[in-house]
Every structure is written in structure tokens, then in C-alpha cells.
Amino acid sequence: MPFSSSMLVNVKTLSVYIVSCLFQDKPQPPPEGRLPDATKGSNHLRQVFGKQMGLSDQDIVALSGGHTLGRCHKERSGFEGAWTTNPLVFDNSYFKELLSGDKEGLLQLPSDKALLSDPVFRPLVEKYAADEKAFFDDYKEAHLKLSELGYADA
């Protein structure tokens, strides 16, 4: 079936619905070690997402693209700001912003920058920056794997 704009809207709507239903704000952050430490690099991402959760390198990069939505809050993470200029739109802008380098007002965590320095992760970042449909397809699969782990009730 050819890709259409209505399919794109449905993917965006479904993603926002899933995120809003499964990942409601909680008063406390999840226990340490459940999510990667944002100050660490690609080996740490693989330890947490790969070894502990069974996700692939492709899954790790695709899920990182979820940073296109929302922002960090200093009181919860020590970091402040949004990753993209429009944090209310689910698209591939996270990857485009990451490749464009540091920009005033936009957040790039050490764990985000690690995606660029890793020889396996970087080609995936470049792929998703150039091909939004590929990002949506891979994100959908990775998000499903993550949600089936049962981590939403932390």
C-alpha cells in the first residue's frame, strides 16, 4: 500500500495517544538504572536498552527519536529544555537537529550526542533525518517492544 498523508496523520495521532495513555507523569522519576543515565555514552545505552531490555541498536536510535516530543525538566533530571523547535509534533526533527549541531535554546544531552559518535548509531541517525517514514516504521516496532516489557508502571 502506498504511503499517504492520512497514514502519516494516523501514525502521529496513534503515537500521541499511546504516549498519553501509557506514560502519564508521575510524581517521582523511575528508579535509578531503569532508564539510561543521560550523561553517559553509547556503551551505557546498549547496557540498559540492549542487555537489560533486549532491544537492538536500531531500536535504541529509533526510541531516542521520541525526544522529538516534550522536554526535560530541571527538577526531575537536572537538564532543562526541549530537543526540537516544536516539541508538540511527532516527526523526525530530533534527528535533523542532532545532525545540525548545538543550537541555542535546544537541548542535546551527552546520550544524544553519543548517537553521533558511535559508528553503528550514526548511520541510523542520518537515515532517520533523511527518511521520516523509515523513522516512523522503526519507531513503531521499537515502541511496541518497549511497551511489551511492562516498564510503563514504574
Secondary structure, DSSP 8 states (H G I E B T S, - for coil): ----HHHHHHHHHHHHHHHHHH----SS---TTSS--TTS-HHHHIIIIIIIT---HHHHHHHHGGGGS-EE-HHHHS--EESSS-TTS-SSHHHHHHHH---TTB---HHHHHHHHSTTHHHHHHHHHH-HHHHHHHHHHHHHHHHHTTGGG-
